[in-house]
């Protein structure tokens, strides 16, 4: 591990605004009547309302607004692409710069954690009803929270050791610490949601769950990494981003030397892999993708961060061959337009080219007794969209109880 950066790989918390800075930022809010920022949030977290609360020093009220609307409020404050959503919609964009909504949300959620606040309560609207949620990712957690608040007995089944799905196993801890995920999970536990972990639901068991529960929600996510069909893709040292990030997190950053690393992909996951490799002490790191630099799907702040820590981004090149004798040694690329080629030395190649639904869950479609949501439905999108779909699924399930 890179000893100069080791302390940053697995922080307990990420520094938030202090009270003075939060009040200063909230005071910039124009208090818009139509609140375009709130319209820009897929999860309905209602930034306009919680910013007003902070501005008038009602921090409890701000945290309560966030938690009532988004069970993953603490996690979303750190990883949501707010510059493309609520902050892009902020009216101050036409004056100077948008309100730092993500930082204000983090401030309010840190208040909740610091003072061990609980804002959500249970009703008895649907007491006696039981729902099984398959998968412990954002969509399932959101669905479970909405149902539990109405008195439904909810059990979440997941094949991993800890709940959180891609929050836990697909995002490195320097962006989303375990403690923040646990803060969100604790809110579900307080609502009485039960977790059956290390439990992979099979298609046969799904049929049994449909008989045992009043309804079933499937938010199985995208856990099958995509690979490239090019020569040498089976060489040792060619790994997928998902397995690399999960292994790094499971081992707390203690891994075998990576050597020279080439990452393929231009999204946020690729940037996470690049930064993780830096923290783990890779000899060299290059991130190569087919898009232009401006067109790469990663949010700008992630690209900026990778630049800041000295990782080159090479745009408009596609991989055409992994070269090596049993183990990868080089990667050959071809330019997307002019046909020129280049080769990069590589001891490790990380494929960050997306995921898809695993085969046994691909047939789990929404029907009369199964509800679905999250990445397995939308093809892989933001956490806030998964939260939105989980809430919508919960509403459909409760409607089916009537």
N, C-alpha and C positions, 0 to 999 in steps of 0.2 A: 504493500500500500504506500502511496505517496504520503510521507509523514507530514509534509507541509500542508496538506489538504485533508488529512484524515479526520480532523475534528469537524470538518464541514460535511462529511458524508452522512453521518447519522446523528444529527442534532436532536435534542429533546423538543425544542421549539424553534420557530423561526421568528426573528425579531419583529415586533409589531409597533405601531404608533404608540407613543405615550399619550396621556390625556391632553396635554397642551397641543401636541401636533394634531391629534384627532379633532379637537375643537376648532383649531385653525382651518383644517381642511373642510370640515363640515360647514363652517361659516361661509365658505365660498359658494355653497348651494344657492341657486336662484329660487328655490321653493316653487318650481313650476306647477301650475295647476293641472296640466295634462300629464306631467311626470313621464317624459319619454324614456327615462332610464328604467323605470319599472316595466314599461312595455317591452323593453329590450331584453328582459330576463326570461328565458324559457321556463325556468323553474317557478317563476312567480314569487321570487324572494322579496320583492317590493323594496328596492333600494331607496326610493324617495321617502318612504315612511321611516325606515331605520336611520337614514341620514338626518331627517328632521329631529328624531328623538335624540341623536347624539348632539346635534347643534344646540338643543335646549337642555343638555346635560341629563337626559333620561336614558342612561346607558342600559339599564335593565330593560326598558321598553324596546330599545334597539335590538338587543339580543333576543328578546321574546318574539319580536316580529320575524327575525331571521329564522329562528328555530321553528316557529309555527308553520312557516311557509316552505322550509327546506331542511329536512332532517339531516342533511349532509352540509349544513351551513359552515362548519369549521373547515372541512376539507375543501369545499368549493371556494372559500376565501383565498386559498393558496394556489389552486390549480385551474380555476375557471379562466377562459380566454376573454376576460371582461373587456379588453380593448377592442374586441370584435362585437361585443354585445352591449351591455348597459353603458359602459364608458363611451363607446362610439355614438350612442344615442344621446348622451348628455348635452344639454343646451349650451353649456359653457364652451363646447368645442368651437362655437362661432365667435367666441370672445378671446380666449387664451388657450386653456387646456382643460380637459375634462376633470371632474372630481375623481379622486383616487378611490373609487367605490370598493375595489377589492381590499385595499388597506383598511378602510373604515369597517368593512365586514369582519376582517380579521381582528381588529381592535375590539369589536363587540363580542366576538366569540371567545377572545382571550379573557374578557371580563367574566363570561360565563364559567370558563374553566377555573380561573383564579379564585372565584368565590363559590365554586361548586353549586351553581344555580341550576334549578330544574323548572322549566316553564311549561312543559306539556302535561296535560291531564287526560284521564280516561273517562269516557262516557259509557253508558250501558245500552246504547242503541241496539247493538247486535250481539249482546251477551248470549253465549251458547253456540254461536257460529264458529267454525274452525276452517282455517285456510293454510295450505302448504305453499311456501315459496321455494322454488328451486333456483339455487344460485344466491350468493351473498354479496352480489355487486350492487352498484348504485340503484338500478331499477327495482330490484327486489327489496332493498332496504327502504326505499321510498314508499313502495306499495305496502310493505309490512307496517311502517309507522302510521300511515293513514288509516289502515284497518284497525290496528291496535288502539288507536285513539278513540275509535267508535265501539270498543269493547270486544272486538273479534279476537279469538285465540289464534295466534299466528306462530307457525314453526318454520324456520328457514333451514333448508338443507344445502350443504356445500361440501365439495370434495377437499377443500383446503383446511389447513390447521387453524387458520384465523379468518374471521369474516372481513369483507371489504372488497373482494374481487380484484379488479384491475387497480383499484386505489391502493391495495396492499401489495400486489405482486407485479404490477405493470408500471409503477411510478417510483422512482428512487426516493429514499428518505430525506435527501437534502432538499427536495421539493415538497414532500409530504411526509413528515415524521409519523412514526407509529402512534405517538401520543395523541396526535391530532385525529387520526382515524379512530382511535380508541375513545376519544371524547365524543365523537358522533355515535359510535356503537353503543356507548353507555346510555345514551338517550333512549335507544330502542329497548335496552334491557330494563330500564326503569318503567317502560310501558308494558313490560311483561312478555316481550317477544322472546321466543326460545330459539336456540341455535343447535342444530345437529351437524357438527363439523366432522371432517374426515369421512364424509358420507356422500359418495357419488351415486346419484339416482340413475338407475338404468331405465330403458324404455319399459321393461316389464314392471319395475317398481312404480313407475308413473301411473300405470293402470290401477295398481293397488291403492295409490294415494288418492286417486279420483274417487274411489269407493269409500275411503276412510275420512276424507275431508269434504266440506261443503263446496269448496272451490280450490283450484290450483292455479298459481301464477308461475310462469316460467320466464326467468330472466337469466338464461344460462350463459350469456355473453359470447365473446369470440375468443376461444381458447386454442384454436388450431392455427399455428403460424403459417403464413404463406411462404413458399420457397421459390427459388428461381430454377427454371429448367434450362440450365446452361452447362456446358462441360465442366466437370470438376466440382459440382455442387455437393457431392457426397464425400469430399475430402475432409479429413480430420481438421478441426480448427474453424470450419464454417458452421456457425451457430445462428439461431434466431434471436431477435431482440428480446422476445418474451422469456425464453429460457435463460438468457444472460442476465437480464434485470432481476428475475426471480431468484436466481442462484446468488447474485451479489447481495441481495437483501436478506435472504435466508442465512447467508454466511457472514452477515454484518461487515461486508466489504473485504473479507479475508479470502482471497482467491489465488490460484496459481498465476505466475507472471503472464501477462497478456502479450508481451513483446510489441511488435509493430501491428497496429490495428487499423483496419479499413471498415468503415461503416457504410452501408448502402441504404439510402432513404433520406428524404428531406422533411419528414414530419416531426412532431414533438417527441415521439418515441426515439427517433434517431438522435435528436439533440440530447435527450436523457441518457442514451447510451454513450454518446461522446463525452459528456460531462462525467459520467460514472467512470469511464476508462481513464480520464484524467486523474480523478481522485484515487483510483487504484494503481496509479503509477505506470501506465503504459509507456513504452519507449517512444512511440510516435502515434498520432491519431489523424486520420483523414476521413472526412465525411463527404461522400460523393452521391449525387442524385441527378435525376434526369431533367428536373425542372430548372428554370432560370432561378437565380438567387431570390428575385422578388416573388416568383411564383411558387417557391417551396412552401408547402402547407403549414410548416411550423409557425407558431405565433412569433411576432417580431422580437419580443423580449427574450424568447428562448434562443433565437439566432444571435441576438446581441450578446447574450451571456456566454455562448460558446465562443464567439469572437473574443470576448473579454479574457477568457482563460487560455487563449492562444491556439485554438483548434481551427485548421483551415477547412473551409467549405468549398467544394469543387462542384460547380453546377454544369448541367447539360451534358453529362456523360453517362452512358449505360454500361453495365458490366456485360462482357461477352464470354469470359472464360476465367475459371479459377485454376491456377497452374500450381502443380506440386507433385511430389512422389509420395503418395499416401497421406501427406499432410500439406495443407495449403502453404505456398511460399510467395506467390504473387497473384495479383488480380489484373486482368487486362480489360480495358475500357475502350469504348468507341464514342466519339462525339456525336450528339444527336442530329447535327445538321451538316457538318463539313466532312465527316467520315474519318477524321484524324484519330489516332489511337494513343493510349498511354498505358503504362504498367506501374503498379505500386507494389512495393514489398509488403507482405502481410504474413504475420504469424497467426493472427486471429481476424476472421471476417464476421461481422455481425449484420444479419439481414433484418432491416427494419422496414419491411415492405408490406406490412399489414397482417391481419388475422381474419379467420373465418370461423363459422360455427363447426364444432366437431361433428363427425358423422352421425353419432347416435342421437344428437339433439337436433339435427337439421330438419327432421320431420315433425318436430313439435310445433305445430302451427296453432294459431288461435282458433278455438271452436266454442261450442256451447258450454263446455265444462272446463276449458283451459283458456287462460288469459296470458298474454305475452307482452314483453316490452324490453327496452334497453338495446344494447348493441346488436343482439341477435336479430332484431327486427329492423333497426335503422342502419345497419351495416357498419356501425362504429362511428360515434359522434361524441359530443361533449357530455360531461357528467351531468350538467344542468338539464340537458335534453333527456337523459336517462331518468333523472328525478321527475321531470314533467311526465314522462310516459308511465312511471310507476304510480304517480298520483292519479293519472287518468285511468289506469287499470283498476286501482282500488275503488274509484268511483263506479266503474262498470260492475265490479264484483258486488259492491253494496247494493247497486240497483237490482242485481239479479236475486238478492235476498228478499226483495219486497214481494 
